[in-house]
Amino acid sequence: MNPPIMRALVVEDDRSWQQIISEILSDSGLEVDVAGNLDDAILALKAQAHRLVVVDLSLSPNDHNNSDGLHVLEAVRRLDPNCRTILLTGFATVELAVTALTEFGTFTFLRKENFHRGQFREIIYRALASAPQLSIPDIVKDVEPALTKEVETLVTNSPPAGKALVVDDDAGWRSILMELLSDAGFQVRSCASYGDALGALRREKFTLAVVDLSLDGTVSSYWNQSASSQNLDGYQLLSNTHASNVPTIVVSGVASPEEIKRTYAEQFIFAYLEKQAFDRAAFRRVVEETRAARQTDPELGTLTEREREVLDLLAQGLTNKEIAEKLTITTNTVKRHIKAIFEKLDVHTRSGATARATGEKA
């Protein structure tokens, strides 16, 4: 008995993009239907069940404010709830990404200006492998023989190092960081935007995140500019990785000493590496230090580098004032770090935190 054919639907009004997306989906072993507007998309959804739908936001070439793509997402959720959707658009905003991810259950959100064929193929594999109602054997048997091994590996073999999230709007840097993390044994999920990364954090569990502060593509050629003069979505993302207890390494072109110092003081990061001084060996060491901290005590691994410094000094018996003088920060900042340490380690006293730091029973 032949395995069932997986179908994909491309909802796009631009013929060039129809061809690009259809070719990649076909190469991935999918039978492809194409719709150029909302009405045709609904007819296609009613006629056939689909495993994957790729939707453009605007389905009117003369109206950039058109958002029929959102109506397509709603129709997919209503008519084909087991289908995965990908929103691919040239009109990207953080608000739109959050809406697509939270209200319509979109698998991911991609900008056309950052489109990369290899990355899109990877996303297709992930979307197929994560179909909610299927078991692993069901997933594998539906895939073309050439893709079976790759999808089966993706679904069943999560490397011991865990899963890492890479967030950078530059395809070249994403490739470098993904390669290094893959070599370190991580399963890597890459994102080019705040919206895509936020959705990944809500859907998946990560043991490490590597984040660029600038996700709008404007800072890379102005590395020494102040971050305060830029709209840096990466800063927003750091609060989300912190809330998810994901140790985070910043790899950024925003490299003024003031901004690096401020990021350590105000954000919850494990380390800050400058792109213009990036060294692969140094990055590997930082990754190993992060992993070692989590393996020693998973909750200790959620502490930022500055929080670990505060904890180490606290464990030595220093007062808040002495810690502040040692680290050249204010006592209020020390208090804020200690509060964060207590919350992450689920302790309520300095002695309890000290016991965790020294590996003793609290």
N, C-alpha and C positions, 0 to 999 in steps of 0.2 A: 504494500500500500504506500503510495507516494505521500510525503508529508504535506500538510496544508500550506498553501501559498500565503506568504505575508504580503499585505498590501500597504502602500503608503499613499497619502494624498498631499499634493502640493497646491496650496491656495495662494496664488500670486498673479498680479495683473501684468507684470513685466515679463515679456517673452524670453529675454536673455536670462533672467533669474529662474524662470521656469525650467529652462534647458539645463542650467548649471546644477540646480538642486535635483532635478530628475535624473541626470546622469550619475550623480553621486549615490543616490538612493538605489538606482538600478544596479550599479556596481556592487552595492552592499547586499544584493540578493532579493530586493523588494520589487514587486509589481507596482508600477506607479500610475496613479490617476492624477489629472491636472484640472484645476478649476480656476477661472480668472476673476470670479466675483462671488459675492455672498450667496446668491441664489443657486448658482451652479455647485458651490461647495455643499450646501444643504442637500441638494439632490444627490450628490455623490455619497454623502454620509448615509443617506437613507437607502441607497442602492447596495452598498457594500460595507462590510465591517473592515476597519483599518487598524493596523498596529501602530502606525505613526502618521501624524499630520504636521506638516511644516506650513506655518501661516505667516503671511505678511500683514502688518498692521493696516496699512492703507491700501485699499483695493480699488482706488479711483485715481487714474494717472493725472487728473486735472484738479484734484482736491487733496492737498497735503494734510488737511485736518480730518480727512476720512479715517474712521477707526472701525471699519467693518470687520477687521481681523478679530477684534474682541467678541463680536457677535458669532464669529466662526468658533472661537474657543468655547463660548457658551453652548453652541449647538453640539460640539463634540462631547462636552460633559453630559449633555442631556441624551443624545442619540447613540453615542458609542463610548460609554464611561470607562471601558477598559483600554481605550486608545491613549497613547502618549502624544503630547503636543509640544512643538518647538516654535517659539515666536521669533521670527527673523525680520528685522525692519531697519530702515534707514532713519527712522524718527524715534530715537531712543531717549528716554528720560528715566531717572531713578524711580519716579512715581509710577510710571507705566510698568516698569519691571516688577515692582512690588505688587501692583494690581494683578498682573498676569500670573505671578507666582502664587499669591495668596488667595485670590478670589476665583481663579479659573484653573488652578492646579497645573499650570504649565510646567513641563519638565525643566526647561531652561529658556533663557532669553539672550538672543545674540544680535549684535549690531552688524549691519551690512558692511559698514566701513572697516570693520575689524575681521571680516570673514576670512577664514583660512580653511582650505579643503581638508587638510589632515586633521585639524581640530574638529571639523564638522563630522568627519567619519567616526572619530572617537566618540563624539556625543551620540551618534546614531547607535553605536554598539551598546553604550550605556543605557540608552533609552529602551532598546530592545530587551536587554538583559534585566531591566527593572520592571517589566510589565507586571502589575500587582497581582494578577490572579493566577500566574503560571508558576509551576514548580520548575526547578532547574532542568530536569529532563525534557519538559515541555518546551522550554526556551531553546534548548540546544537542537531538538529535532526539527524545529521550524526554520532553522537557519540553513542557508546554502552550504553544501559540504566544505567549500573553501573557507567559510567563516566559522565553522563549527568549533574548531579547536580554539580560536581566538576568543569567541564569546564564552565558551565553557571555562576557559582560564580566567576570564574577567569575572565571571559569576562565582566560581567555586574557590579560587585561590587568592585569598587576601594575604599579602605578604606579612611576615611577622612584625615588620616595622610599623604596620598600620597604614592609615590613609592620610595623605598630605594634600592640602589645598594650596594652589598657587594662584595668586591674583595679580595680574599685570596686564595693562592694555597694549604692551609692546610684544608682538608675536615672537620676536627674536629672544627677548628675555624670558618669556614663558618657556620657549624651547630649551634654553640653557638650564633653567631651574628644574624643569621636568626631568631632563636627562640626569642631572646630579642626584635628584631625589629618587628617581627610579633605580639608579646604580646603588643607592643606599638601602634599597629594599622596600621603598614605599610604593603603594598604589597611589597614583597621582591624579588629582582632579584639577584641571586648569580652568580659570575664568578670566575674562577680559574686562569685566565691568562690575560695579558695585551690585547691581541688581542680580546678575548671574551668581555672584559669590554669596549674596544673602540667601538666595534660594537654595544653594548647595548646603549652606550651614543649617538651614531649617530641615532639609531632607536627609542629610547624611551626618555621620559622626567622624570627626577627624582627630588625629593625634598630633598634628602639626599644621600650621598655616604660615605661608610666606607671602607677604603683602607689600605691594608698592603703594606709596602714599598718594601718588598722582595717577588717577585712572581716567583722565580726560584727554591724554595725549598731547598736552601743551607744555609740560615742564621739562621733558627730556633734554631739550636744547637750552634750557635755562637752569642748569643744575644748582647754581648758587643763589637763586632767588629765594626770598623768604616764603615759607609755606603759608604764612598769614595772608599773602597777596594772591594765593591760588585757591581754586575750588577743588579741594582734595578729598575725593570720596573715600580714599584709603583710611583717613582719620576716623570717619564714621564706622568703617568696617572693623577697626580695632576694638571698638566697644562691643561689637557683636561677637568677635572671637573670644573676647574676655568673658562675656556672658555665657558663652558655650564652653568655657574652661578649655580652650584650645591654645596651647603655647604658641606664640607668634613671633616670627622673625621678620623684621622690616628690611627689605632690600630696595633702596630708593635713590633717586637722583637728587632729591631735596637734601642737600648736604652741608648747609651752613652749621657751624658749631652751636649756634643758639637754638636752631630747630632740633638738632639731634639731642641736645640737653633737655629741651622742653618735652620732646617726645618720650624720653626716658622718665621724666618726672611726672608727666600728666597721663600718659597712656600705659597700657598693660602689655608690655612687650618683653620678650626674652632677650633679644639682641637687635642691634641696628647696624646694618652693613651698607656702605655707600657704593653705588653703582660705579662711580668713576674710579674707585679704588678696589673694585671687586676682585677677589682671589678665590679660585675654586677650592683650593685646599683649606683656606680659612672658613669658607662656607660649610664644607664637609665637617670640619671640627665643631662648628657651632651646632650643626644638626645633630652630631653625635652627643654633644653635651646636653642638648635638649632631650634626646631620647634616653640618655643615661639617667637624667633627673626623673623622668617619668617611670623608668623601670625600678629605680630605687624606692620610690614612693609615688604612686600615680598622682596623688594630690599635691605633693611637693613639685611635681613636674608642671603644674598649672601656674606656679609662681613666676612672675617676671624676674628678669635679672636684678632689677633694683630691689624687688621684694625679697629675693634671696639674700642680697647684701644686708638689708635691714634685719632679716631673720638671723643671719649669722652673727651680727653684732649684738642683737638682742640675746642670743644664746650665750654670748660671752659675758652677759650681765650688765651691758651698758645701758644707761638711762636714755630717754628720748632726746634729751639735750645733747648728750655725748654722741649719740648716733647722728644727729643733725650736723654737729660739728665735723664728725668724721667723714660724712658724705657730702658736706657743703650744701645742705638743703635746710629748709625751715622745720621747726618742730611740728608745725601743723601738717606738713607733708609727711613727716615720720608717722604721726598719728594716723593719717589716712592710709599709709602703707600697712601699718600694723592692723588696722581694722580689716583691710582686704585679706591679709594673711590669716587672721582669725576665721574669717568667713570661708576661705578656700580650704583651710585645714580642719574646719569644724571644731575649733577649740575656743575656749573662753578666757584663758589666762595666759600670761607670759610664760609660766612654767610649762603649761601644756604645749605651747608653740615650741619651746626649747626642747622638750622631749621628742617632738616630731623631727626637729632639725638634727638631733643627735642619734635618731633611730631607736630611742627607748620607748617604752610604753608610756602613754600619757596618763 
